[in-house]
Amino acid sequence: MSERIKRAKRMNRIMTAVFYAVAVFFLILLAAFAGKVIIGGFLGAKPEMFGFDRQGCIGNQLFNTVYLVLVALVCSVPVGIFAGIYLAVYAKQGILTRFLRICIETLSSLPSIVVGLFGYLVFLVFMGMGKSLLAGALSVSILTLPLLTTTTEDAVKGLPEGYFQGSLGLGATKWQSVFHVILPACIPRIMTGVILAAGRGFGEAAALLYTTGSGSTLRWGNWDFTSPTSPLNLLRPAETLSTQIWNLQINGQDRALADLASAVLLLLVLAFNIAANAWSRKIEAKNSGEKA
């Protein structure tokens, strides 16, 4: 027995070392990749590249990227959360529910360029939007819906059953139990889905090539929603950082500008992740009665 215990402890130490080595390897790989992109991007940058002119700058594209992702999240987060709650709490197990889950899994595995073509046919051809920020945001929301739905469903099902039963036992209705007990307890895990969805939106290019168009002529100070040069107009063409990178690389244009756009995009995703995680921890601390 003692020899068996020794072998088990030795194997445990070996496997622990292996897992630590794998974790360190990926950490170094991530740091090296991020460092190369960020340092390489800013080393070749010029001050005028940070401006808001149409050509040779990234300011308009940076604004378009943030604006498009926010619009996409506004469209997809409520629908995804409601769909996840329905599947976890309200849906009865049967053929229809299984078919719905298969549809969600299929949608999550679709290539983004297929979704972009779908967005082009529906939003541009049938609805007549033209290439616009709204068409791109709706296409991105289609890509992120399955992720948000699955994350919410798993978060609700992962809670102890006593949460829901205890709330019902205190006289709350199912609707009240979901929105006042279950949903607040699931916020940290749902925020993980939102972060992943936003990350996909920030880096999406294939779907946007069909739907948002290229170029961004904006007049800062023009806040008329109906004006084609207004930054807030949802129906104007809107080149994002990812599509700008693709256009610059495919056409062999300003390589330094493409490197700078890549670095800024990476920092943007990092900043969003940090802010979303901090907000999630604050909500979790508040729900548990701790000091935020």
RATACOR-V262507 format. One record per pair of residues at least 12 apart in sequence whose ideal C-beta (glycine too) atoms are under 7 Angstrom apart, sorted by the first residue. I is the first residue (numbers start at 1). J is the second residue. If there is no record, write none. Layout:
# RATACOR-V262507
{{I:J} {I:J}}
This chain:
# RATACOR-V262507
{{34:266} {37:262} {37:263} {37:266} {38:263} {38:266} {38:267} {40:259} {41:259} {41:260} {41:262} {41:263} {42:260} {42:263} {44:256} {44:259} {44:260} {45:256} {45:260} {49:257} {49:260} {52:218} {52:220} {54:215} {54:216} {54:217} {56:254} {56:257} {58:241} {58:244} {58:257} {58:260} {58:261} {58:264} {60:216} {60:218} {61:216} {61:239} {61:240} {61:241} {61:244} {61:261} {62:241} {62:264} {63:231} {64:133} {64:216} {64:238} {64:239} {64:240} {65:202} {65:240} {65:241} {65:268} {67:133} {68:133} {68:136} {68:137} {68:140} {68:201} {68:238} {68:240} {69:198} {69:201} {69:202} {71:133} {71:134} {71:137} {71:234} {72:137} {72:140} {72:141} {72:144} {72:201} {73:194} {73:197} {73:198} {75:137} {75:138} {75:141} {76:141} {76:144} {76:145} {76:148} {76:197} {77:148} {77:194} {79:145} {80:145} {80:148} {80:149} {80:152} {81:148} {81:152} {81:190} {83:149} {84:148} {84:149} {84:151} {84:152} {84:153} {84:156} {85:152} {85:156} {85:178} {87:153} {88:153} {88:156} {88:157} {89:156} {89:178} {104:146} {104:149} {104:150} {107:146} {108:146} {108:147} {112:143} {112:204} {112:206} {112:207} {113:206} {113:207} {115:139} {115:142} {115:143} {115:207} {116:139} {116:206} {116:207} {116:208} {116:209} {116:210} {116:211} {117:210} {119:135} {119:138} {119:139} {119:207} {119:210} {119:211} {120:210} {120:211} {123:135} {123:138} {123:211} {124:211} {129:235} {130:235} {131:211} {131:212} {131:213} {131:237} {132:212} {132:234} {132:235} {132:236} {132:237} {132:238} {133:212} {133:234} {133:236} {133:238} {134:234} {134:235} {135:211} {135:212} {136:208} {136:211} {136:212} {136:238} {139:207} {139:211} {140:201} {140:204} {140:207} {143:200} {143:204} {143:207} {144:197} {144:200} {144:201} {147:193} {147:196} {147:197} {148:193} {148:197} {151:189} {151:190} {151:192} {151:193} {152:186} {152:190} {152:193} {155:186} {155:189} {155:190} {156:182} {156:186} {159:182} {159:185} {159:186} {163:181} {163:182} {163:185} {164:177} {164:182} {167:181} {184:287} {185:287} {187:280} {187:283} {187:284} {188:280} {188:284} {191:276} {191:280} {194:276} {195:273} {195:276} {198:272} {199:269} {202:265} {202:268} {202:269} {203:242} {204:242} {205:242} {205:243} {205:246} {208:240} {208:242} {208:243} {209:243} {209:246} {212:237} {212:238} {212:239} {212:240} {212:243} {213:237} {213:239} {214:237} {214:239} {214:243} {214:247} {215:237} {215:239} {216:237} {216:238} {216:239} {217:229} {218:231} {241:261} {241:264} {241:265} {242:265} {244:261} {245:258} {245:261} {245:262}}
